[in-house]
Amino acid sequence: MTTPDPTTETTDSRTVETIEPETPADDLGRPDVDAAVPAHRGDPPAEQRAMVRSAAVVDRGHREVVAVPGDDRLSWLHLLLTQHVSALGTDTGSEALVLDLNGRVLHHMVLAHVDGVVYLDTEPGAGAELLAYLDSMRFWSKVEPRDATAELAVLSLVGPDTPSVLAAAGAPTPERPYDCAALPGGGLVRRMPWPGPDSTDLLVPRAEKDAWMARLEAAGARPAGTLAFEALRAETVRPRLGVDTDERTIPHEVGWIGAAVHLEKGCYRGQETVARVANLGRPPRRLVLLLLDAGDEELPVTGDPVVRDGRPVGRVGTVVQHHELGPVALALIKRSVPADAELTAGVEDRASPAAIDPGSYTVDASEPPPGRAAQMRGGLRG
């Protein structure tokens, strides 16, 4: 069987058959995997404003954590992940992916290297599969990967007042994105470049999660839910695995080159596809922010098609109410769709007119100019 080339865009109307089914959601439209944590704390728009103007703390304790201690932890992970992990210094972190043989994304994680252990926090429900893959690749390496979800819980602090909140709570403040530091009494704090200004994740001892929430609130952070966090993430066009991606997603399509994929390293599964798309062609789809013209009861859901002139051209991902932009959605759309296209997101009674936010319609800096790409392809064929 011939393996499909991920650099080739499908234009046949049968593309609709490959759009994954609607993702199960709770009564607030969130993916079911988020049902274990609060969606909001009473006022989602105010919680979003706090993330932009002051500071808010979100319980993201449903994320799962894998810990990798051992002398070979950096060199071993370097061979398995898309990021340059061998260069990960003490008290630093990054994002990384696990790909399949065709370069499609299987796992996304955020790393933190603290006190001789690399911590990988990932999506709810993904930890066991990630750990199983890592464990299967141990061979004779000096590593001891383990499930640390019962040990650590993720809290996210977002907003320009984050440094002062951390100081008042007795926690260190990492200076640069992905810098990390150990927390007094266990756990760690990691600076993040998203979803908003001065974002910081705290991986705290799970038994002390509620105490840390109370400490951060007492230090000036407003309690917030995942709806506010997701709204800011969507605004910054940061993808979420399994929500904004499908089984065909490759890293170039969703902006993970650089943030989670290092183009100057090889020796990981799927690297050939990453290199081919970077050097020779354009990814078939791009991730954009859609501005929706619909009421709450008419919003599309994750997995719905994006349609242009009666033909499917993409897939809806995150759908959320933004405190300034109104209803918005992230969507993976065909690269050929122009920025000013008139689109519809959703089906039947939840179909919404949609327009692409121009600021989200960007070209991957790793792509060669179209003429150069065509010349290179022609040279290879000749």
N, C-alpha and C positions, 0 to 999 in steps of 0.2 A: 504493500500500500504506500502511495506517495504521501509524504508529510506536507501539509499545506504550508506555503511560504507566508509568514506573518507580515511581510512587508507589502503584500498584495492586497489591495482593497477590494472587497466584494461589492459588486454593484447590482447583482441579481436580486429581484424582489423576494427570493426565497430566504434572504437574510432574516426575515421575521421568524423563521423557524428556529433560529439559533438564539433568539433572545430568551434568557432564562425566565422561568415562571415567576409570578409575583412572590416576593419575599414575605413570609408571615410577619405580621405586625401586631403591636398591642393597640389598645383603644385610642392612643395618642399618635398613631402612625409610626412609632419607632419600631426598629427591628426587634423581634421577640427576644434576641439575646440581651437587650438592654432592660428587660423587664425586672431584673433583679435589683436595680438601683433607681433612685428617685428621678422621675422625668423633670420635675420642677419643684420649687419650694414655695409655690403660691402665686408667683408673678413672673413668668418667663421673660417678657420684654424688659422688665426692670432688672432681672438677673443678667440679661445680655448687656444692658447699659452699664451695670456695675463692672462687667468684664472689660469694658472699653474705657470707663472713666475712673475707676477706683480699683477694686479687687473682689473676686468671688472665688469660692472654693466648691469643687464638684466631686462627689463621690463616684469614682470610676473603679470601685473595688471588685467589679465583675471581670475585669481584665485578668488574664492568667499569666503566671510568671514561671519561667524556667531559669534555674541557676546552674552555671557551669564553672565549678572550681577545678583546680588541677594545674600542674606545671605547663601542660601543653595547650591550655585553654585558648590562647590567642592564635597560635599557628594552626591549631585544629579547626577552629571556627572560620579562619581565613579561607580554608579550602572548601568550606560548605556554603558560605554566605556570599552575597553579592558585594559586600562592603570590604574595604581594606582593613580588616580586623587586626592583622598583625601589627599595624601601626597604632592601635588603640592604647593610648597611654593610661596610666593610673588616674582615676578621677575624671575620665572622659567617657563619652558615649557616642552614639550615632543611630541611624536607622539602617535596616538591612532586610533583604528578601531571601526566600528560598524559591527557586524556580524548578519547573519540570524540564525534561530533556528538550522540549520545544521552546523553552524560554518563557513559558507562561507562569504567572505568579501563583504560587501555592501558599506562601506565608509572608506576612509582614510583621516586623517586630521593631521595638525600640530598645537599644542596648545601653547598659551602664556598667562601667568597669570600676569596681570599688572593693578595696580590701581583699584583693586576690581572687575575686569572683566576678564573672560576667553575668549580669542579669538581663534576661530577654523577656520583656512583657509584650503580650500579644493579644489578639482578639478573644473575647469570651468563646469558649468551646473549641479553641484551636490549640490549646496548650498540650493536650495529650498526643495529638497527631504530630506536632512539632517535636515533642520530647521523644516519641517513638522513632522518628527519622534520625534525630541526633544520636540516640542510643544505638541505632543500627549501624552507624558510621564510626563507632568508637575504635574498633579493632584494637591495636596495641597502644593507642594514645593515652597519655596520662591525664585523663579528664574524668569527671564524675557528674554528668548532667543529672539533674533531679527536678521534680516538680516542687516549686516554691510558692505555689498559689496559697497554700494554707499558712505560709509564713508571712507573706507580704501582701498589702493591699495598696492600690493606686489611688491617690487623691491628686486632683489637678487644681492649681491656683493660677488664675488668669487676671491680668490687669496691671496698670502702671504702678499701683501701690504695692505690688507683690514684694519688692525688696524690704519695704518697711514692715509689712505683715510678717515676713519670715524672721526679721530681726526681733520683732516684738514677741514672736512665738519661740524664740531661742533656737532657731534653725539657721544654718549657714546659707549664704546667697551666692550661688555660682554666677560668674560674670558673663560667660559667653554661651551661646547655644550649644547644648549637649555636654557642657561641663557638669561634673557631678561632685558630690561631697557626702560623706557619711553623716547620718543624723545621730545626735546623742541618744543613747538607749537602743540603737538598732535601726536599720533601714537606711535610706539614702534620699537625697534630693538631687534633681536633674533639671537644668535649664532647658527649655524647649523653644524653638522658633515659631511655633504655632500652638493654638489657633488664634491667639491675640497677643497684645503687647505684654512683654515680660512673663510669658507663660512658664510655669514650673510644675514638674511632676514630683510628688513625694511618694516613695514606696515605703510605707510605714509598717511596723509590726501589725499583723491583722488583728490581734487581740486588743490593740490600742487605737484602732481606726477611729472609733467614735470619740475617744479622748483627743486625738489629733484634730478631728473636725471641730470640736469645741474650742480647742486651743487657737486654731486659726481664725475662727469666728470672733473669739475674744480679742484677737490681735487686730481685727478690723476688716476681715474678709466677709462678704455677704454669702450665705449659703445659696447654692444654685443647683439646678438639675442638668441632666444631659441634653435637654432640648436647647438650652442656652449655649452649651459647649458645642453642640453639633451645628448650630446656626453660624457661629463664628468660624468653625472649621469649613463649612460650605462656602462662606464668603471668601475665604483665603484659597479656595479650590485645592484643598488637601484631601486626597482620596482615603477612603476607608475600605479595607479588604472585605470582600463579600457583600458590600453594600454598593460601592461605586465601581466595583470590578465584577467581571464574570469569569467563566472558565477559559475564555480566550484572551484575557488581558495580558499584555506584555508591558514591561516597565515604562517604555517610552510613551505609551499612550496616556499615562496618568501623572506624569511629572515626577517619577521616582528616580530618574537619572540624576546623579549627584547626591541627592538627599539619602538615597538608599542603595544606589548602584554606583560603584567606582569603575569608570570606563578604562582605567589603566591597569586593572588587574584581571587575571584570567583564572583558569583552574577551578571553575565551579560549574555545576550542572546548569545548562542553558546559556552559557556564556557565548556560544557561537551565534545564537539569535541576537543577543544584545549587541555584539560587535557588528553583525551584518546590518542591522537596522541603523546603527550609529554611522556606519561608513558608507553604505550604499543606497539606502532608501528611507522613505518616510513611513512612520507607523500608520496603520490603516485608520486609526481613530484618534480623537483628542478629547480630553476631559474639559468641559465648559460649565459655567454657571448659567442656568436658565432663570429668567425672570418670568414668573407665572401670573396669568391674569385669571384668577379663580378664587372662589370662596373656600372656606375650610372644608366643606363637604364635597367639593369638586376636585380636590387635589389628586394628582396621580400618586402611585405608590411605587416603591422600589421594584424594578424588573419590568415595568410598563414600557411600551415602545415610545420612541420619539418619531413623529411622522412629518414628512414634508411632501406636499402635493400627492397625498394618498399613499405614499410609499414609506416604509420604515427606514429610518436613517440613524437610529441610535437606541440607547437604553437609558431609562431613568435610574438614578442612584438615590442619594440622600434627598429627602423632601422635608422641608422645615420652614417655619415662619421666622423671618428675620425682623428684628425690631425696627429697622429703617427701610429695608428693601421690600418688605412684605413676603408673600410666599415665594420661595426659591427652590431650585433643585439642581443638584449636580447631574450631569449626563455625559455618557460616552457617545459621541456622534462620529459619523464618517468624516474623514479629513476633507473630503470634497465639499462638504456643506459650507456655504459662505457665511460670514459673520452676521449678515443682515437677513438671513433666511427667515421666512415666516413658518413657524413650527407649531405642532400640537404635541403635548406631552400627556400620555394616558390614553385610556380607552373608554368608550361608551359614556356613562354618566360621570366619569371622573376625568374626562378629556379637557385639558386646559390649553388655551392659546399660550405660546411661549416664545420668548425672544432671547437670544444669546447676549449676555452681558459683555460688551466689547472688551472690557478690561481682562476678561478671562480667556479671550481668544488669542492665545499666544503661540508662537512657533518655537519648537524645541531648538535650543541653541546648538544642540549636537547635530542637527540635520544639515547636510550640504545644500547649497542652492539647487533648485530644481534642474537647471540646465546641467550642472555638474553631475548630479545624480544620474540623469539620463545618459550622459556621456560614459559614466563609469559602468552602468548596466550594459550599454551597447558594446563597450570594450570587452566586457566579460563574455557576452554572447558571441562576439566575433572571434 
